[in-house]
Amino acid sequence: MLCRRVLHGARPLLKKSFSTASPYPFRKLRAFPFGFSSNDAIRYLAPYAAVLCKSEFISSVIARFLPLLGFEPILPKRITPVYFPAWIVDAELKATVNHQSNERTAVVQFENTYLSGSDFQVLSAVSLWPRMLRIFDPVPFNEELLNQHGTDITCIPFNVSPFTVLDAAKSLSYSASTVNEDIRFSPSSVKFNMAAAYPVLIPLYLAQYEYQADGVTRTHTLFMEAYGTMGTVMAEQVARDSDEGQYQESITDIGGFIGTRRAHETVQTFSPVNNCVNVPSVSLSPPRDIAKAIENWLEKTLLSPGNLTQLAALTEEKVGVVTDDDLRIRELTKEERAPVVGWLELSSELMMVNRIREAIALSQNAKMIQLSLTEAPKLVRDADKTLEEQIESLASKRREETPSWWSQWEESTAAKEDR
């Protein structure tokens, strides 16, 4: 079961010896502290577990919502606090695309986008980056965080590099690089205009429960985000035609006051699913529709079974042990993100002005402006000149505000390619 796999998977990491006290070979790693103890987690999980085990439901619900009454919740066979690795990514990519049968260069931005740092089964199948978590500041990871609320924390290692996504994209097939019926990109043309990846550890509690079904002892694992009491509760998905599958139906009965039930191929969630991908800006029109299409396509791609395992294999091949030596890996702080986000905002404004200029160029004789035909061409020329000047100004400002570490990375990469 999941709890056992977590403990087994973490052992190689815990046996490694690094130069620092941290079990991760990182200097820029941040983590969210556990917001509550394992005893509290048992109470929060109890109503769901009681339905699963068909036992102690009333006492578990009262223990969850009215703890001062002294009722005992259903207890798991084991409960394990776990740090799960993740990457938060801010980036801008460009590629040659076929958009509505026209080939052109397109630019797309990703901000606050979540990528699992491990291909660990089940836990890597959903985004563990809720909006609420973004208002909290993670703390620098150190050995003091290895024991919280009197309990040792199990650490799952990073085995996925965020930059292997680009390598994987370059090898996509024709069908896999089709976003929708209007958009397909050329895999070999994809490149970063800007990229920053921030490593972070997400706190989780995993609880394994035993129950009887047809005279057989079965086990099932629930897990929940542990940054605060509002963390999402999730469970391993099981086949609906199995004995365990009855749980997927019966949990709906208490969904009205415990949480909204959400279906997922690998994971059962009991509150709204966290978005994995956020696309704030694209260069193509209509931008909102295209951004949504890209979000849906990439989220489905990143969370599809087997794709993260391929990224982990690619990471092993190209990187080996994942560290934060790459200049594009930054610390997840407001100070580190600010220049990247500022650069992206300038670039987004640049894309908007380019879209306006393109729309004017496509209009015939500026029909949207109620002026005479003799005046319209001059108006269009003046507008185009103004927009061109604005584009040059924004491009210049963006160059000036490029983070120094990005310039260093580009220079070092160019030097390697010249060798």
C-alpha positions as CSV (number, residue, x, y, z in Angstrom):
1,M,0.0,0.0,0.0
2,L,0.9,3.7,-0.3
3,C,2.2,4.1,3.2
4,R,4.6,1.2,2.8
5,R,5.7,2.4,-0.6
6,V,6.5,5.9,0.8
7,L,8.7,4.4,3.6
8,H,10.4,2.1,1.2
9,G,11.0,4.8,-1.4
10,A,12.4,7.2,1.1
11,R,15.0,4.8,2.5
12,P,17.6,5.3,-0.2
13,L,17.4,9.1,0.4
14,L,17.8,8.7,4.1
15,K,20.8,6.5,3.7
16,K,22.7,9.0,1.5
17,S,25.4,11.1,3.0
18,F,25.5,14.8,1.9
19,S,27.8,17.6,3.0
20,T,25.0,19.4,4.8
21,A,22.7,18.3,7.6
22,S,19.8,18.3,5.1
23,P,18.8,15.0,3.4
24,Y,18.5,16.9,0.2
25,P,21.6,18.1,-1.8
26,F,20.0,21.6,-2.1
27,R,21.0,25.1,-0.9
28,K,17.9,26.9,-2.2
29,L,15.2,24.5,-0.9
30,R,12.2,25.8,1.0
31,A,9.5,23.9,2.9
32,F,6.1,24.5,4.4
33,P,6.0,23.5,8.1
34,F,3.4,21.0,9.2
35,G,0.5,23.0,10.5
36,F,-0.8,20.4,12.9
37,S,0.1,17.1,14.6
38,S,-0.5,13.5,13.6
39,N,-3.2,13.3,16.3
40,D,-5.1,16.2,14.7
41,A,-4.7,14.6,11.3
42,I,-6.3,11.4,12.6
43,R,-9.3,13.5,13.7
44,Y,-9.5,15.3,10.3
45,L,-9.3,12.1,8.4
46,A,-11.6,10.1,10.7
47,P,-15.0,10.6,9.0
48,Y,-13.7,9.5,5.6
49,A,-11.9,6.5,7.2
50,A,-15.1,5.6,9.1
51,V,-17.1,5.4,5.9
52,L,-14.3,3.3,4.3
53,C,-14.1,0.9,7.2
54,K,-17.9,1.0,7.9
55,S,-17.1,1.5,11.5
56,E,-17.2,4.2,14.2
57,F,-18.8,6.7,12.0
58,I,-20.8,8.8,14.5
59,S,-17.9,9.0,17.0
60,S,-15.5,9.9,14.2
61,V,-17.7,12.7,13.0
62,I,-18.2,14.1,16.5
63,A,-14.4,13.8,17.2
64,R,-13.8,15.7,14.0
65,F,-16.2,18.6,14.4
66,L,-16.7,18.7,18.2
67,P,-13.4,17.5,19.6
68,L,-14.1,18.9,23.1
69,L,-16.8,16.4,23.7
70,G,-14.1,13.7,24.1
71,F,-15.3,11.2,21.5
72,E,-12.6,8.9,20.0
73,P,-12.1,8.8,16.2
74,I,-11.4,5.7,14.2
75,L,-7.6,5.0,14.4
76,P,-5.3,4.2,11.4
77,K,-3.0,1.2,11.5
78,R,-0.2,3.7,10.8
79,I,0.1,7.4,10.1
80,T,3.2,9.0,8.5
81,P,4.1,12.6,8.0
82,V,5.7,13.1,4.6
83,Y,7.5,15.8,2.8
84,F,6.7,15.6,-0.9
85,P,9.0,17.4,-3.4
86,A,7.6,19.8,-5.9
87,W,8.7,22.6,-8.3
88,I,6.9,25.9,-8.8
89,V,7.7,27.3,-12.2
90,D,7.6,30.8,-13.7
91,A,8.6,30.7,-17.4
92,E,8.1,32.0,-20.9
93,L,8.4,29.7,-23.9
94,K,8.3,30.3,-27.6
95,A,7.8,27.9,-30.4
96,T,6.8,27.6,-34.1
97,V,3.1,26.9,-34.2
98,N,0.4,26.1,-36.7
99,H,-2.5,28.3,-35.7
100,Q,-5.7,28.1,-37.8
101,S,-3.6,26.7,-40.7
102,N,-1.1,29.6,-40.5
103,E,2.5,29.0,-39.3
104,R,4.0,31.5,-37.0
105,T,6.1,32.0,-33.9
106,A,4.0,32.0,-30.6
107,V,4.9,32.9,-27.1
108,V,3.3,31.5,-23.9
109,Q,3.8,32.3,-20.3
110,F,3.5,30.0,-17.2
111,E,3.3,31.5,-13.7
112,N,2.9,29.7,-10.4
113,T,2.7,26.4,-12.3
114,Y,3.1,23.2,-10.3
115,L,5.3,20.3,-11.4
116,S,5.8,17.2,-9.2
117,G,9.4,16.8,-8.1
118,S,8.9,13.0,-7.9
119,D,7.2,10.4,-10.0
120,F,6.0,8.6,-6.8
121,Q,2.8,6.8,-7.6
122,V,-0.5,8.4,-6.4
123,L,1.1,11.4,-4.7
124,S,2.4,12.7,-8.1
125,A,-1.0,12.2,-9.8
126,V,-2.5,15.5,-8.5
127,S,-1.4,19.1,-7.9
128,L,-0.5,19.7,-4.3
129,W,-0.3,23.5,-4.8
130,P,-3.6,25.1,-3.7
131,R,-4.2,28.8,-4.0
132,M,-4.4,29.1,-0.2
133,L,-0.8,27.8,0.2
134,R,0.5,30.6,-2.0
135,I,-0.2,33.2,0.7
136,F,2.1,31.4,3.2
137,D,5.9,31.9,3.1
138,P,7.9,28.6,3.1
139,V,10.9,28.5,5.3
140,P,14.5,27.5,4.5
141,F,14.7,23.7,4.8
142,N,17.0,22.5,7.6
143,E,17.4,19.6,9.9
144,E,15.1,21.0,12.5
145,L,12.2,20.4,10.1
146,L,13.0,16.7,10.1
147,N,11.1,16.4,13.4
148,Q,7.9,18.4,13.9
149,H,5.2,18.0,16.6
150,G,7.4,15.4,18.2
151,T,7.4,13.1,15.1
152,D,10.1,12.3,12.5
153,I,9.3,13.4,9.0
154,T,9.8,11.0,6.1
155,C,11.4,12.8,3.1
156,I,10.6,11.7,-0.5
157,P,13.6,12.5,-2.8
158,F,13.5,14.7,-5.9
159,N,13.9,12.6,-9.1
160,V,12.3,14.9,-11.7
161,S,14.1,18.0,-13.0
162,P,11.8,20.8,-14.2
163,F,14.0,21.4,-17.2
164,T,13.6,17.9,-18.6
165,V,10.1,18.9,-19.6
166,L,11.6,20.9,-22.5
167,D,13.7,17.9,-23.5
168,A,10.6,15.7,-23.4
169,A,8.6,18.3,-25.4
170,K,11.2,18.2,-28.2
171,S,10.6,14.5,-28.8
172,L,6.8,14.6,-28.9
173,S,4.9,13.1,-31.8
174,Y,2.7,15.0,-34.2
175,S,-0.5,13.9,-32.3
176,A,1.0,14.6,-28.9
177,S,2.0,18.2,-29.9
178,T,-1.6,19.0,-31.0
179,V,-3.1,21.3,-28.4
180,N,-6.6,21.4,-30.0
181,E,-8.0,21.5,-33.5
182,D,-6.7,25.0,-34.1
183,I,-3.2,24.8,-32.5
184,R,-0.3,22.5,-33.0
185,F,3.3,23.3,-32.2
186,S,6.6,22.1,-33.7
187,P,8.3,20.1,-30.9
188,S,11.9,20.8,-32.1
189,S,11.3,24.6,-32.0
190,V,10.4,24.9,-28.3
191,K,12.8,27.0,-26.2
192,F,12.8,29.1,-23.1
193,N,12.8,32.9,-23.2
194,M,12.8,32.9,-19.4
195,A,12.6,30.1,-16.8
196,A,12.8,30.0,-13.0
197,A,12.1,26.9,-11.0
198,Y,11.6,27.0,-7.2
199,P,12.0,23.7,-5.2
200,V,9.7,23.3,-2.3
201,L,8.5,20.6,0.1
202,I,4.8,20.0,0.6
203,P,3.7,18.6,4.0
204,L,1.4,15.6,3.8
205,Y,0.0,13.1,6.3
206,L,-0.6,9.5,5.0
207,A,-2.8,7.3,7.0
208,Q,-3.3,3.6,6.4
209,Y,-6.6,1.9,7.6
210,E,-7.5,-1.7,7.8
211,Y,-11.1,-3.0,7.4
212,Q,-12.9,-6.2,6.8
213,A,-14.6,-7.0,3.4
214,D,-16.1,-10.4,2.8
215,G,-14.1,-11.9,5.6
216,V,-10.8,-10.5,4.2
217,T,-8.7,-7.9,5.8
218,R,-8.0,-5.0,3.4
219,T,-6.0,-1.8,3.7
220,H,-6.5,1.6,2.1
221,T,-4.6,4.8,2.4
222,L,-5.9,8.3,2.8
223,F,-3.7,11.4,2.7
224,M,-4.1,15.1,3.2
225,E,-2.3,18.3,2.7
226,A,-0.9,19.3,6.1
227,Y,0.0,23.0,5.8
228,G,-3.2,23.9,7.6
229,T,-6.6,22.7,8.6
230,M,-8.1,23.5,5.2
231,G,-5.8,21.0,3.4
232,T,-7.5,18.7,0.8
233,V,-8.2,15.1,1.8
234,M,-7.5,12.5,-0.9
235,A,-7.4,8.7,-1.2
236,E,-6.1,6.1,-3.5
237,Q,-8.7,5.5,-6.3
238,V,-10.0,1.9,-6.6
239,A,-12.0,0.1,-9.2
240,R,-15.7,0.7,-8.7
241,D,-16.6,-3.0,-9.3
242,S,-14.4,-4.1,-6.4
243,D,-15.4,-4.4,-2.8
244,E,-13.3,-1.3,-2.1
245,G,-15.1,0.5,-4.8
246,Q,-18.2,0.7,-2.7
247,Y,-16.3,3.3,-0.7
248,Q,-16.3,5.6,-3.7
249,E,-20.1,5.6,-3.7
250,S,-20.7,5.7,0.0
251,I,-18.4,8.6,0.6
252,T,-20.8,10.8,-1.4
253,D,-23.4,10.4,1.3
254,I,-21.3,12.5,3.6
255,G,-19.9,14.8,0.9
256,G,-22.5,17.5,1.6
257,F,-20.9,18.5,4.9
258,I,-17.4,17.0,4.8
259,G,-16.3,17.9,1.3
260,T,-17.1,17.9,-2.4
261,R,-16.3,14.6,-4.0
262,R,-14.1,14.8,-7.2
263,A,-13.4,11.9,-9.5
264,H,-9.8,11.4,-10.7
265,E,-8.2,8.4,-12.6
266,T,-5.7,7.7,-9.8
267,V,-6.8,9.8,-6.8
268,Q,-10.1,10.5,-5.1
269,T,-10.3,14.0,-3.8
270,F,-12.9,15.5,-1.5
271,S,-12.7,19.2,-2.3
272,P,-12.1,21.2,-5.5
273,V,-9.0,19.9,-7.4
274,N,-6.0,22.2,-7.4
275,N,-5.0,23.6,-10.8
276,C,-1.6,22.5,-11.9
277,V,-1.0,24.9,-14.8
278,N,-1.5,28.7,-14.9
279,V,-1.1,30.5,-18.3
280,P,-1.5,34.3,-17.7
281,S,-0.5,35.4,-21.2
282,V,-0.1,34.2,-24.8
283,S,0.8,36.0,-27.9
284,L,-1.9,34.5,-30.1
285,S,-5.5,35.7,-30.3
286,P,-8.0,35.2,-28.8
287,P,-5.6,35.0,-25.8
288,R,-8.0,33.8,-23.1
289,D,-9.4,30.9,-25.1
290,I,-5.9,29.9,-26.2
291,A,-4.5,30.2,-22.7
292,K,-7.3,27.9,-21.4
293,A,-6.7,25.4,-24.1
294,I,-3.0,25.3,-23.3
295,E,-3.7,24.9,-19.6
296,N,-6.0,22.0,-20.2
297,W,-3.6,20.3,-22.6
298,L,-0.5,20.7,-20.5
299,E,-2.3,19.7,-17.2
300,K,-3.6,16.5,-18.8
301,T,-0.1,15.8,-20.2
302,L,1.8,16.4,-17.0
303,L,-0.6,14.3,-14.9
304,S,-1.2,11.4,-17.3
305,P,0.0,8.1,-15.9
306,G,3.5,7.2,-17.1
307,N,4.5,10.7,-18.3
308,L,6.2,11.7,-15.0
309,T,7.9,8.3,-14.9
310,Q,9.4,9.2,-18.3
311,L,10.5,12.6,-17.0
312,A,12.2,10.8,-14.1
313,A,14.0,8.5,-16.5
314,L,15.0,11.4,-18.6
315,T,16.2,13.2,-15.5
316,E,18.3,10.2,-14.5
317,E,19.8,10.1,-18.0
318,K,20.6,13.8,-18.4
319,V,21.0,15.1,-14.8
320,G,21.6,12.1,-12.5
321,V,21.1,13.3,-8.9
322,V,18.8,16.4,-8.9
323,T,20.5,19.4,-7.2
324,D,20.0,23.1,-7.3
325,D,23.3,24.0,-9.1
326,D,21.5,25.2,-12.2
327,L,21.3,29.0,-12.2
328,R,17.6,28.8,-13.2
329,I,16.8,27.1,-9.9
330,R,15.9,29.9,-7.5
331,E,14.7,30.1,-3.9
332,L,10.9,30.3,-3.4
333,T,10.8,33.8,-1.9
334,K,9.1,37.0,-2.9
335,E,12.5,38.6,-3.4
336,E,13.6,36.0,-5.9
337,R,10.3,35.8,-7.7
338,A,9.8,39.6,-8.0
339,P,12.3,40.2,-10.9
340,V,11.1,37.2,-12.8
341,V,7.4,38.1,-12.4
342,G,8.3,41.7,-13.4
343,W,10.0,40.5,-16.5
344,L,7.0,38.4,-17.4
345,E,4.6,41.3,-16.9
346,L,6.6,43.5,-19.3
347,S,6.7,40.6,-21.8
348,S,2.9,40.2,-21.4
349,E,2.4,43.9,-22.1
350,L,4.6,43.6,-25.1
351,M,2.5,40.7,-26.4
352,M,-0.7,42.7,-25.9
353,V,0.6,45.7,-27.9
354,N,1.7,43.3,-30.6
355,R,-1.7,41.8,-30.7
356,I,-3.3,45.3,-31.0
357,R,-0.9,46.2,-33.8
358,E,-1.7,43.0,-35.6
359,A,-5.4,43.5,-35.3
360,I,-5.1,47.0,-36.8
361,A,-3.0,45.7,-39.6
362,L,-5.6,43.1,-40.4
363,S,-8.5,45.5,-40.4
364,Q,-9.5,47.0,-43.8
365,N,-9.0,50.8,-44.1
366,A,-9.6,51.2,-40.3
367,K,-13.3,50.6,-40.6
368,M,-13.8,50.5,-36.9
369,I,-12.9,54.2,-36.8
370,Q,-15.7,56.5,-38.0
371,L,-13.5,58.8,-40.2
372,S,-13.5,59.5,-43.9
373,L,-11.6,57.1,-46.1
374,T,-9.0,59.8,-46.9
375,E,-8.2,60.4,-43.2
376,A,-8.2,56.7,-42.2
377,P,-4.9,55.6,-43.8
378,K,-3.0,58.4,-42.0
379,L,-4.7,57.6,-38.7
380,V,-3.7,53.9,-39.2
381,R,-0.1,54.9,-40.0
382,D,0.1,57.2,-37.0
383,A,-1.3,54.5,-34.7
384,D,1.1,51.9,-36.1
385,K,4.0,54.2,-35.5
386,T,2.9,54.9,-31.9
387,L,2.6,51.2,-31.3
388,E,6.0,50.5,-32.8
389,E,7.6,53.0,-30.5
390,Q,5.8,51.5,-27.6
391,I,7.0,48.0,-28.6
392,E,10.6,49.3,-28.8
393,S,10.3,50.9,-25.4
394,L,8.9,47.8,-23.7
395,A,11.5,45.6,-25.3
396,S,14.3,47.9,-24.1
397,K,12.9,48.0,-20.6
398,R,12.5,44.2,-20.6
399,R,16.2,43.8,-21.6
400,E,17.2,46.2,-18.8
401,E,15.2,44.2,-16.2
402,T,16.4,40.8,-17.2
403,P,17.7,39.0,-14.1
404,S,21.5,38.9,-14.0
405,W,21.4,35.1,-13.3
406,W,19.4,34.5,-16.5
407,S,21.9,36.5,-18.6
408,Q,24.7,34.4,-17.0
409,W,22.9,31.2,-17.8
410,E,22.4,32.2,-21.4
411,E,26.0,33.2,-21.8
412,S,27.3,29.9,-20.3
413,T,24.9,27.9,-22.5
414,A,26.0,29.8,-25.6
415,A,29.6,29.2,-24.7
416,K,29.0,25.4,-24.3
417,E,27.2,25.3,-27.7
418,D,30.2,27.1,-29.4
419,R,32.7,24.4,-28.2
